[in-house]
Amino acid sequence: MPEIPAPLPDTDPDDPLARAPARPEPTAAERDAMREAIRRARAIAEGDGGVGIVAAVMAEGRVLAWGENRVHEWSDPTRHAEMVAISAVTQGMDRTDLRGATVISTLQPCEMCLAALRFAGVDRIVYAATQARVHPKYFMFGGLSIEDFRAASNEPFTPVGGVLEEEVIDLYADGQE
């Protein structure tokens, strides 16, 4: 059985954000959340033709909040699914520190989202569609990989990519959501 890291100093051990899985593979709960995120992304894309990108913030195996891409709906280029999800959690919990949380996303987070996740302290990011397999429009600095960001980060974080990728890659391959 994998070890769960001890809570960070000065954190409440009963706080759901105090611990995150340390292993590089997705947990069963993360896979379940990814399946639900993919289901939601497909429903959006097939329904009103919206941008089918969905994210969730998780802690201790449960989803704390969901987010869907709202860029066009809200006329705000920062309203990516990851940003919507972390905003829901930080506002709902009245805190900006999400250390110990895991973010699930149907698409590898872009540079803006990755930076915001790191500023919030998220140290585990599980995503389906990877940068190498999607249309370049999803990344403004296409020459930088998530591994480049990981190497440059002031604190370690764990990206877990390609989780159930085949179930969602068609949504992002041509950039025509």
Biotite code that builds the C-alpha atoms (Angstrom):
import biotite.structure as struc

atoms = struc.array([
    struc.Atom([0.000, 0.000, 0.000], chain_id="A", res_id=1, res_name="MET", atom_name="CA", element="C"),
    struc.Atom([1.441, 3.421, -0.947], chain_id="A", res_id=2, res_name="PRO", atom_name="CA", element="C"),
    struc.Atom([2.346, 5.841, 1.783], chain_id="A", res_id=3, res_name="GLU", atom_name="CA", element="C"),
    struc.Atom([0.370, 9.037, 2.079], chain_id="A", res_id=4, res_name="ILE", atom_name="CA", element="C"),
    struc.Atom([2.588, 11.977, 2.980], chain_id="A", res_id=5, res_name="PRO", atom_name="CA", element="C"),
    struc.Atom([2.158, 13.467, 6.413], chain_id="A", res_id=6, res_name="ALA", atom_name="CA", element="C"),
    struc.Atom([0.228, 16.723, 6.603], chain_id="A", res_id=7, res_name="PRO", atom_name="CA", element="C"),
    struc.Atom([2.263, 19.800, 5.895], chain_id="A", res_id=8, res_name="LEU", atom_name="CA", element="C"),
    struc.Atom([3.436, 21.772, 8.936], chain_id="A", res_id=9, res_name="PRO", atom_name="CA", element="C"),
    struc.Atom([0.833, 24.113, 10.388], chain_id="A", res_id=10, res_name="ASP", atom_name="CA", element="C"),
    struc.Atom([-2.066, 22.281, 8.766], chain_id="A", res_id=11, res_name="THR", atom_name="CA", element="C"),
    struc.Atom([-5.054, 20.655, 10.345], chain_id="A", res_id=12, res_name="ASP", atom_name="CA", element="C"),
    struc.Atom([-4.849, 16.826, 9.962], chain_id="A", res_id=13, res_name="PRO", atom_name="CA", element="C"),
    struc.Atom([-8.636, 16.791, 9.456], chain_id="A", res_id=14, res_name="ASP", atom_name="CA", element="C"),
    struc.Atom([-8.359, 19.251, 6.562], chain_id="A", res_id=15, res_name="ASP", atom_name="CA", element="C"),
    struc.Atom([-9.128, 17.447, 3.265], chain_id="A", res_id=16, res_name="PRO", atom_name="CA", element="C"),
    struc.Atom([-6.419, 19.477, 1.545], chain_id="A", res_id=17, res_name="LEU", atom_name="CA", element="C"),
    struc.Atom([-3.691, 18.522, 4.020], chain_id="A", res_id=18, res_name="ALA", atom_name="CA", element="C"),
    struc.Atom([-2.574, 15.419, 2.096], chain_id="A", res_id=19, res_name="ARG", atom_name="CA", element="C"),
    struc.Atom([-2.212, 14.351, -1.510], chain_id="A", res_id=20, res_name="ALA", atom_name="CA", element="C"),
    struc.Atom([-1.265, 10.970, -2.975], chain_id="A", res_id=21, res_name="PRO", atom_name="CA", element="C"),
    struc.Atom([2.480, 10.743, -3.642], chain_id="A", res_id=22, res_name="ALA", atom_name="CA", element="C"),
    struc.Atom([2.418, 8.170, -6.410], chain_id="A", res_id=23, res_name="ARG", atom_name="CA", element="C"),
    struc.Atom([2.742, 8.983, -10.106], chain_id="A", res_id=24, res_name="PRO", atom_name="CA", element="C"),
    struc.Atom([-0.120, 6.751, -11.261], chain_id="A", res_id=25, res_name="GLU", atom_name="CA", element="C"),
    struc.Atom([-3.743, 7.832, -10.894], chain_id="A", res_id=26, res_name="PRO", atom_name="CA", element="C"),
    struc.Atom([-5.648, 6.487, -7.924], chain_id="A", res_id=27, res_name="THR", atom_name="CA", element="C"),
    struc.Atom([-8.967, 4.700, -8.404], chain_id="A", res_id=28, res_name="ALA", atom_name="CA", element="C"),
    struc.Atom([-10.786, 7.844, -7.221], chain_id="A", res_id=29, res_name="ALA", atom_name="CA", element="C"),
    struc.Atom([-8.822, 9.978, -9.696], chain_id="A", res_id=30, res_name="GLU", atom_name="CA", element="C"),
    struc.Atom([-9.711, 7.599, -12.532], chain_id="A", res_id=31, res_name="ARG", atom_name="CA", element="C"),
    struc.Atom([-13.379, 7.736, -11.519], chain_id="A", res_id=32, res_name="ASP", atom_name="CA", element="C"),
    struc.Atom([-13.264, 11.536, -11.457], chain_id="A", res_id=33, res_name="ALA", atom_name="CA", element="C"),
    struc.Atom([-11.561, 11.540, -14.856], chain_id="A", res_id=34, res_name="MET", atom_name="CA", element="C"),
    struc.Atom([-14.289, 9.321, -16.288], chain_id="A", res_id=35, res_name="ARG", atom_name="CA", element="C"),
    struc.Atom([-16.903, 11.752, -14.990], chain_id="A", res_id=36, res_name="GLU", atom_name="CA", element="C"),
    struc.Atom([-14.934, 14.733, -16.351], chain_id="A", res_id=37, res_name="ALA", atom_name="CA", element="C"),
    struc.Atom([-14.762, 13.069, -19.775], chain_id="A", res_id=38, res_name="ILE", atom_name="CA", element="C"),
    struc.Atom([-18.495, 12.305, -19.641], chain_id="A", res_id=39, res_name="ARG", atom_name="CA", element="C"),
    struc.Atom([-19.178, 15.972, -18.861], chain_id="A", res_id=40, res_name="ARG", atom_name="CA", element="C"),
    struc.Atom([-16.793, 17.197, -21.572], chain_id="A", res_id=41, res_name="ALA", atom_name="CA", element="C"),
    struc.Atom([-18.483, 15.014, -24.182], chain_id="A", res_id=42, res_name="ARG", atom_name="CA", element="C"),
    struc.Atom([-21.945, 16.161, -23.075], chain_id="A", res_id=43, res_name="ALA", atom_name="CA", element="C"),
    struc.Atom([-20.887, 19.798, -23.508], chain_id="A", res_id=44, res_name="ILE", atom_name="CA", element="C"),
    struc.Atom([-19.220, 19.224, -26.875], chain_id="A", res_id=45, res_name="ALA", atom_name="CA", element="C"),
    struc.Atom([-22.083, 17.121, -28.211], chain_id="A", res_id=46, res_name="GLU", atom_name="CA", element="C"),
    struc.Atom([-24.819, 19.226, -26.637], chain_id="A", res_id=47, res_name="GLY", atom_name="CA", element="C"),
    struc.Atom([-24.589, 22.923, -27.364], chain_id="A", res_id=48, res_name="ASP", atom_name="CA", element="C"),
    struc.Atom([-21.240, 22.666, -29.103], chain_id="A", res_id=49, res_name="GLY", atom_name="CA", element="C"),
    struc.Atom([-19.474, 24.448, -26.269], chain_id="A", res_id=50, res_name="GLY", atom_name="CA", element="C"),
    struc.Atom([-15.854, 23.972, -25.311], chain_id="A", res_id=51, res_name="VAL", atom_name="CA", element="C"),
    struc.Atom([-15.720, 20.472, -23.842], chain_id="A", res_id=52, res_name="GLY", atom_name="CA", element="C"),
    struc.Atom([-12.934, 20.957, -21.330], chain_id="A", res_id=53, res_name="ILE", atom_name="CA", element="C"),
    struc.Atom([-13.696, 19.971, -17.739], chain_id="A", res_id=54, res_name="VAL", atom_name="CA", element="C"),
    struc.Atom([-11.634, 20.035, -14.558], chain_id="A", res_id=55, res_name="ALA", atom_name="CA", element="C"),
    struc.Atom([-12.131, 19.110, -10.912], chain_id="A", res_id=56, res_name="ALA", atom_name="CA", element="C"),
    struc.Atom([-10.354, 19.789, -7.650], chain_id="A", res_id=57, res_name="VAL", atom_name="CA", element="C"),
    struc.Atom([-10.051, 16.707, -5.451], chain_id="A", res_id=58, res_name="MET", atom_name="CA", element="C"),
    struc.Atom([-8.868, 15.940, -1.950], chain_id="A", res_id=59, res_name="ALA", atom_name="CA", element="C"),
    struc.Atom([-8.893, 12.656, -0.056], chain_id="A", res_id=60, res_name="GLU", atom_name="CA", element="C"),
    struc.Atom([-10.501, 10.862, -2.970], chain_id="A", res_id=61, res_name="GLY", atom_name="CA", element="C"),
    struc.Atom([-13.489, 13.166, -3.366], chain_id="A", res_id=62, res_name="ARG", atom_name="CA", element="C"),
    struc.Atom([-14.301, 15.989, -5.722], chain_id="A", res_id=63, res_name="VAL", atom_name="CA", element="C"),
    struc.Atom([-14.558, 19.370, -4.012], chain_id="A", res_id=64, res_name="LEU", atom_name="CA", element="C"),
    struc.Atom([-15.576, 21.329, -7.131], chain_id="A", res_id=65, res_name="ALA", atom_name="CA", element="C"),
    struc.Atom([-16.057, 20.983, -10.875], chain_id="A", res_id=66, res_name="TRP", atom_name="CA", element="C"),
    struc.Atom([-15.186, 23.549, -13.507], chain_id="A", res_id=67, res_name="GLY", atom_name="CA", element="C"),
    struc.Atom([-16.033, 23.837, -17.180], chain_id="A", res_id=68, res_name="GLU", atom_name="CA", element="C"),
    struc.Atom([-14.388, 26.093, -19.728], chain_id="A", res_id=69, res_name="ASN", atom_name="CA", element="C"),
    struc.Atom([-16.339, 29.396, -19.690], chain_id="A", res_id=70, res_name="ARG", atom_name="CA", element="C"),
    struc.Atom([-14.062, 31.567, -21.847], chain_id="A", res_id=71, res_name="VAL", atom_name="CA", element="C"),
    struc.Atom([-16.621, 32.311, -24.578], chain_id="A", res_id=72, res_name="HIS", atom_name="CA", element="C"),
    struc.Atom([-19.686, 32.216, -22.347], chain_id="A", res_id=73, res_name="GLU", atom_name="CA", element="C"),
    struc.Atom([-18.236, 34.812, -19.923], chain_id="A", res_id=74, res_name="TRP", atom_name="CA", element="C"),
    struc.Atom([-16.090, 36.689, -22.492], chain_id="A", res_id=75, res_name="SER", atom_name="CA", element="C"),
    struc.Atom([-13.081, 36.151, -20.233], chain_id="A", res_id=76, res_name="ASP", atom_name="CA", element="C"),
    struc.Atom([-9.921, 34.481, -21.534], chain_id="A", res_id=77, res_name="PRO", atom_name="CA", element="C"),
    struc.Atom([-8.944, 33.404, -18.005], chain_id="A", res_id=78, res_name="THR", atom_name="CA", element="C"),
    struc.Atom([-12.035, 31.266, -17.393], chain_id="A", res_id=79, res_name="ARG", atom_name="CA", element="C"),
    struc.Atom([-10.462, 27.956, -18.309], chain_id="A", res_id=80, res_name="HIS", atom_name="CA", element="C"),
    struc.Atom([-11.936, 24.882, -16.629], chain_id="A", res_id=81, res_name="ALA", atom_name="CA", element="C"),
    struc.Atom([-9.056, 24.606, -14.133], chain_id="A", res_id=82, res_name="GLU", atom_name="CA", element="C"),
    struc.Atom([-9.412, 28.284, -13.171], chain_id="A", res_id=83, res_name="MET", atom_name="CA", element="C"),
    struc.Atom([-13.171, 27.918, -12.678], chain_id="A", res_id=84, res_name="VAL", atom_name="CA", element="C"),
    struc.Atom([-12.665, 24.825, -10.493], chain_id="A", res_id=85, res_name="ALA", atom_name="CA", element="C"),
    struc.Atom([-9.931, 26.293, -8.277], chain_id="A", res_id=86, res_name="ILE", atom_name="CA", element="C"),
    struc.Atom([-11.923, 29.539, -7.904], chain_id="A", res_id=87, res_name="SER", atom_name="CA", element="C"),
    struc.Atom([-14.933, 27.553, -6.723], chain_id="A", res_id=88, res_name="ALA", atom_name="CA", element="C"),
    struc.Atom([-12.837, 25.790, -4.075], chain_id="A", res_id=89, res_name="VAL", atom_name="CA", element="C"),
    struc.Atom([-10.868, 28.813, -2.892], chain_id="A", res_id=90, res_name="THR", atom_name="CA", element="C"),
    struc.Atom([-13.976, 30.971, -2.635], chain_id="A", res_id=91, res_name="GLN", atom_name="CA", element="C"),
    struc.Atom([-16.051, 28.186, -1.076], chain_id="A", res_id=92, res_name="GLY", atom_name="CA", element="C"),
    struc.Atom([-13.397, 27.438, 1.542], chain_id="A", res_id=93, res_name="MET", atom_name="CA", element="C"),
    struc.Atom([-12.328, 31.102, 1.909], chain_id="A", res_id=94, res_name="ASP", atom_name="CA", element="C"),
    struc.Atom([-8.664, 30.278, 1.378], chain_id="A", res_id=95, res_name="ARG", atom_name="CA", element="C"),
    struc.Atom([-6.119, 30.479, -1.403], chain_id="A", res_id=96, res_name="THR", atom_name="CA", element="C"),
    struc.Atom([-3.837, 27.658, -0.256], chain_id="A", res_id=97, res_name="ASP", atom_name="CA", element="C"),
    struc.Atom([-4.749, 24.393, -1.984], chain_id="A", res_id=98, res_name="LEU", atom_name="CA", element="C"),
    struc.Atom([-1.662, 22.431, -0.954], chain_id="A", res_id=99, res_name="ARG", atom_name="CA", element="C"),
    struc.Atom([-2.619, 18.774, -0.844], chain_id="A", res_id=100, res_name="GLY", atom_name="CA", element="C"),
    struc.Atom([-5.266, 19.102, -3.552], chain_id="A", res_id=101, res_name="ALA", atom_name="CA", element="C"),
    struc.Atom([-5.207, 17.257, -6.846], chain_id="A", res_id=102, res_name="THR", atom_name="CA", element="C"),
    struc.Atom([-6.575, 18.778, -10.033], chain_id="A", res_id=103, res_name="VAL", atom_name="CA", element="C"),
    struc.Atom([-8.142, 16.534, -12.659], chain_id="A", res_id=104, res_name="ILE", atom_name="CA", element="C"),
    struc.Atom([-8.470, 17.888, -16.195], chain_id="A", res_id=105, res_name="SER", atom_name="CA", element="C"),
    struc.Atom([-9.595, 16.427, -19.483], chain_id="A", res_id=106, res_name="THR", atom_name="CA", element="C"),
    struc.Atom([-6.839, 18.436, -21.206], chain_id="A", res_id=107, res_name="LEU", atom_name="CA", element="C"),
    struc.Atom([-3.296, 19.089, -20.029], chain_id="A", res_id=108, res_name="GLN", atom_name="CA", element="C"),
    struc.Atom([-3.383, 22.480, -18.296], chain_id="A", res_id=109, res_name="PRO", atom_name="CA", element="C"),
    struc.Atom([-2.085, 25.370, -20.371], chain_id="A", res_id=110, res_name="CYS", atom_name="CA", element="C"),
    struc.Atom([0.702, 27.605, -19.119], chain_id="A", res_id=111, res_name="GLU", atom_name="CA", element="C"),
    struc.Atom([-1.685, 30.069, -17.443], chain_id="A", res_id=112, res_name="MET", atom_name="CA", element="C"),
    struc.Atom([-3.583, 27.340, -15.628], chain_id="A", res_id=113, res_name="CYS", atom_name="CA", element="C"),
    struc.Atom([-0.429, 25.511, -14.639], chain_id="A", res_id=114, res_name="LEU", atom_name="CA", element="C"),
    struc.Atom([0.984, 28.705, -13.123], chain_id="A", res_id=115, res_name="ALA", atom_name="CA", element="C"),
    struc.Atom([-2.272, 29.397, -11.251], chain_id="A", res_id=116, res_name="ALA", atom_name="CA", element="C"),
    struc.Atom([-2.386, 25.829, -9.949], chain_id="A", res_id=117, res_name="LEU", atom_name="CA", element="C"),
    struc.Atom([1.163, 26.163, -8.673], chain_id="A", res_id=118, res_name="ARG", atom_name="CA", element="C"),
    struc.Atom([0.473, 29.597, -7.123], chain_id="A", res_id=119, res_name="PHE", atom_name="CA", element="C"),
    struc.Atom([-2.439, 27.951, -5.303], chain_id="A", res_id=120, res_name="ALA", atom_name="CA", element="C"),
    struc.Atom([-0.117, 25.200, -4.076], chain_id="A", res_id=121, res_name="GLY", atom_name="CA", element="C"),
    struc.Atom([-1.669, 22.332, -6.044], chain_id="A", res_id=122, res_name="VAL", atom_name="CA", element="C"),
    struc.Atom([1.025, 19.691, -6.172], chain_id="A", res_id=123, res_name="ASP", atom_name="CA", element="C"),
    struc.Atom([-0.651, 16.943, -8.203], chain_id="A", res_id=124, res_name="ARG", atom_name="CA", element="C"),
    struc.Atom([-2.192, 17.368, -11.636], chain_id="A", res_id=125, res_name="ILE", atom_name="CA", element="C"),
    struc.Atom([-3.865, 14.445, -13.410], chain_id="A", res_id=126, res_name="VAL", atom_name="CA", element="C"),
    struc.Atom([-4.918, 15.012, -17.011], chain_id="A", res_id=127, res_name="TYR", atom_name="CA", element="C"),
    struc.Atom([-6.165, 13.061, -20.003], chain_id="A", res_id=128, res_name="ALA", atom_name="CA", element="C"),
    struc.Atom([-5.208, 14.640, -23.348], chain_id="A", res_id=129, res_name="ALA", atom_name="CA", element="C"),
    struc.Atom([-1.513, 15.498, -23.554], chain_id="A", res_id=130, res_name="THR", atom_name="CA", element="C"),
    struc.Atom([0.076, 18.500, -25.223], chain_id="A", res_id=131, res_name="GLN", atom_name="CA", element="C"),
    struc.Atom([1.860, 16.287, -27.776], chain_id="A", res_id=132, res_name="ALA", atom_name="CA", element="C"),
    struc.Atom([-1.440, 14.954, -29.128], chain_id="A", res_id=133, res_name="ARG", atom_name="CA", element="C"),
    struc.Atom([-3.686, 18.019, -29.227], chain_id="A", res_id=134, res_name="VAL", atom_name="CA", element="C"),
    struc.Atom([-3.969, 21.023, -31.504], chain_id="A", res_id=135, res_name="HIS", atom_name="CA", element="C"),
    struc.Atom([-1.264, 23.645, -30.819], chain_id="A", res_id=136, res_name="PRO", atom_name="CA", element="C"),
    struc.Atom([-3.889, 26.356, -30.142], chain_id="A", res_id=137, res_name="LYS", atom_name="CA", element="C"),
    struc.Atom([-4.270, 25.078, -26.583], chain_id="A", res_id=138, res_name="TYR", atom_name="CA", element="C"),
    struc.Atom([-0.728, 26.172, -25.644], chain_id="A", res_id=139, res_name="PHE", atom_name="CA", element="C"),
    struc.Atom([0.684, 29.663, -26.190], chain_id="A", res_id=140, res_name="MET", atom_name="CA", element="C"),
    struc.Atom([4.257, 28.572, -25.442], chain_id="A", res_id=141, res_name="PHE", atom_name="CA", element="C"),
    struc.Atom([4.261, 25.310, -27.357], chain_id="A", res_id=142, res_name="GLY", atom_name="CA", element="C"),
    struc.Atom([8.021, 24.930, -27.062], chain_id="A", res_id=143, res_name="GLY", atom_name="CA", element="C"),
    struc.Atom([7.682, 24.440, -23.315], chain_id="A", res_id=144, res_name="LEU", atom_name="CA", element="C"),
    struc.Atom([6.543, 21.095, -21.975], chain_id="A", res_id=145, res_name="SER", atom_name="CA", element="C"),
    struc.Atom([5.050, 20.319, -18.601], chain_id="A", res_id=146, res_name="ILE", atom_name="CA", element="C"),
    struc.Atom([8.412, 18.758, -17.741], chain_id="A", res_id=147, res_name="GLU", atom_name="CA", element="C"),
    struc.Atom([10.075, 22.137, -18.415], chain_id="A", res_id=148, res_name="ASP", atom_name="CA", element="C"),
    struc.Atom([7.671, 23.728, -15.935], chain_id="A", res_id=149, res_name="PHE", atom_name="CA", element="C"),
    struc.Atom([8.271, 20.928, -13.460], chain_id="A", res_id=150, res_name="ARG", atom_name="CA", element="C"),
    struc.Atom([12.046, 21.379, -13.679], chain_id="A", res_id=151, res_name="ALA", atom_name="CA", element="C"),
    struc.Atom([11.737, 25.156, -13.215], chain_id="A", res_id=152, res_name="ALA", atom_name="CA", element="C"),
    struc.Atom([9.230, 25.016, -10.337], chain_id="A", res_id=153, res_name="SER", atom_name="CA", element="C"),
    struc.Atom([10.280, 26.354, -6.948], chain_id="A", res_id=154, res_name="ASN", atom_name="CA", element="C"),
    struc.Atom([8.464, 23.448, -5.296], chain_id="A", res_id=155, res_name="GLU", atom_name="CA", element="C"),
    struc.Atom([7.924, 19.923, -6.629], chain_id="A", res_id=156, res_name="PRO", atom_name="CA", element="C"),
    struc.Atom([4.678, 18.877, -8.245], chain_id="A", res_id=157, res_name="PHE", atom_name="CA", element="C"),
    struc.Atom([3.549, 15.666, -9.873], chain_id="A", res_id=158, res_name="THR", atom_name="CA", element="C"),
    struc.Atom([1.994, 15.705, -13.341], chain_id="A", res_id=159, res_name="PRO", atom_name="CA", element="C"),
    struc.Atom([0.225, 12.483, -14.323], chain_id="A", res_id=160, res_name="VAL", atom_name="CA", element="C"),
    struc.Atom([-0.690, 12.681, -17.997], chain_id="A", res_id=161, res_name="GLY", atom_name="CA", element="C"),
    struc.Atom([-2.414, 10.564, -20.598], chain_id="A", res_id=162, res_name="GLY", atom_name="CA", element="C"),
    struc.Atom([-4.978, 9.139, -18.163], chain_id="A", res_id=163, res_name="VAL", atom_name="CA", element="C"),
    struc.Atom([-7.849, 7.745, -20.278], chain_id="A", res_id=164, res_name="LEU", atom_name="CA", element="C"),
    struc.Atom([-6.522, 9.900, -23.137], chain_id="A", res_id=165, res_name="GLU", atom_name="CA", element="C"),
    struc.Atom([-8.002, 7.719, -25.884], chain_id="A", res_id=166, res_name="GLU", atom_name="CA", element="C"),
    struc.Atom([-11.482, 8.373, -24.504], chain_id="A", res_id=167, res_name="GLU", atom_name="CA", element="C"),
    struc.Atom([-11.218, 12.130, -25.066], chain_id="A", res_id=168, res_name="VAL", atom_name="CA", element="C"),
    struc.Atom([-8.432, 12.941, -27.544], chain_id="A", res_id=169, res_name="ILE", atom_name="CA", element="C"),
    struc.Atom([-10.852, 13.375, -30.453], chain_id="A", res_id=170, res_name="ASP", atom_name="CA", element="C"),
    struc.Atom([-12.305, 16.471, -28.752], chain_id="A", res_id=171, res_name="LEU", atom_name="CA", element="C"),
    struc.Atom([-8.988, 18.342, -28.914], chain_id="A", res_id=172, res_name="TYR", atom_name="CA", element="C"),
    struc.Atom([-7.046, 16.874, -31.846], chain_id="A", res_id=173, res_name="ALA", atom_name="CA", element="C"),
    struc.Atom([-8.128, 19.425, -34.453], chain_id="A", res_id=174, res_name="ASP", atom_name="CA", element="C"),
    struc.Atom([-8.855, 22.458, -32.237], chain_id="A", res_id=175, res_name="GLY", atom_name="CA", element="C"),
    struc.Atom([-12.411, 22.765, -33.557], chain_id="A", res_id=176, res_name="GLN", atom_name="CA", element="C"),
    struc.Atom([-14.445, 22.344, -30.412], chain_id="A", res_id=177, res_name="GLU", atom_name="CA", element="C"),
])
